[in-house]
């Protein structure tokens, strides 16, 4: 477990923009940043990141949260795994107590598999540099292919010993559970026992976007081996269709250059990196998938696909290019000279020569496809028409209406076909694709007995809390609103209070709400809101301690700013009146800056702790509460200027608590009315009278609340 002091260091060091940028290309929009959501497929950015709040949020699918929550969700890590990830990123030493046997058993299977893969990668590297076999076979191979030590180490290339159980034995020797070596595919277990999958091969580790080793590719150096390459099987940490080789090493280059080069194999990536082109990834010999395309789209809108001169191979891969177009990417194609692939071409040319060749020869995909498909069909109108239909289909998948229109016009000019004919064909292709998609998504009809069983099962498995009771329906919005004020403004200074001795004390929002609830013996009925309330109360003491430290820092900061400002004024202003005016303006500016710093501390202290709390309920509820958009009344926005919510707390919070109390009365009155009906049915007139008296009392109290709720409530 990680101690509290270390957790605070991690949370204080984390920059949410920096963390999310490792996985999503962000663009600045006002005070925030925005990018394509990594949690669902989208073509228009709706994933917003706020550096000031330390929170990210997708306003389409709803996922996001603090940096800790983001890493947990994106990397499928536990709370403490996410903290360790962030600690490593920011070079923070973790002070961790020894885990109990039970806690060791409960460590996630995913974490153990990642640990095993990390160990295996280091073992393969060690084999290659520190054993005679590794140097003579593995390292010699990479040197012969022209790779230098810098590239070999950058991509963690290695060698698996030519022994059936070399890795398996090393795993057991170092105390790891061999079960996880089987699960990752490093080792195989059958009736003959255990043996290494990658025996006698040079190794290419596959890293995910976070830099974790999730799989391996192994190339044989023996002619007798049937499979030239052997790859890790899919597992809970490795889904081949969602990964691209080299993306971890290339993502910064892709963002900086706003372009991604797509190649086929491991060595293509290595050679281009060595030539100085670092924005390149490989599909690892597989057909391009939607998951891989979305990974690229997170970092750039522009992609260039590199092909060698194999015409048959190019035609076979055109479908993948259509998928790139459908994702909204700007696609270009680069055809390398005959006999060259990216690996061999990069070795023959410098980075400048390679870049110059790209600039001179890369071409728009639609033009490229037109050239490829129509070549040699001048005298065959049937095949020519089929090729044009294929090109029209590619145009139809492009999501942008404007881009489609431009390509349609260009094809009209090139083919000598009326533009309206092509527009009609594009529209027909779009309708057909839409119809096909709807048919694919249409649920299969169930047999009557199966359908009935499904309904019965749903009724049986339905959780008791899915449907709210009448009382819950009344109370939920009011409890939600008070909990939202706690999560967002709990440590803001709210009002002055006096103890029995007449001593003055500044009361925070949470302290005020706590006093109000205790005075009327109120409590939250929804566990998620109560969790926020209880956690915030537990942080009051820590907040005041941290606030004292912050105030001392701000006092020192104020003195320094004043001293520097006064010195500057007296060195630049040469009359007494001017000096006095400048100094007065300086003091006012510094006071506002200090006040702003303190307000920022009050807000960030609570949000950071709640949104990064180890308790799932606290963390997830806090994230929802603090990221909700404020709803403004149409009347308010039409007839008056908009005042920030944080400046109206003295009005809003008492009103919210009164509204909650009124809802409790409403709920109570409805319960009494139900009881009165039952008593009347039973003929118990005395009970009816007693309940009626109680109802009248509650209604009288409710009228008083209604009067208060009708006015603006101001706490002096």
Order of alpha helices (4+ residues) and beta strands (2+ residues): alpha-alpha-beta-beta-beta-beta-beta-alpha-alpha-alpha-alpha-alpha-alpha-beta-alpha-alpha-beta-beta-beta-beta-beta-alpha-beta-alpha-beta-alpha-beta-alpha-alpha-beta-alpha-alpha-beta-alpha-alpha-alpha-alpha-alpha-alpha-beta-beta-alpha-alpha-alpha-alpha-alpha-alpha-alpha-alpha
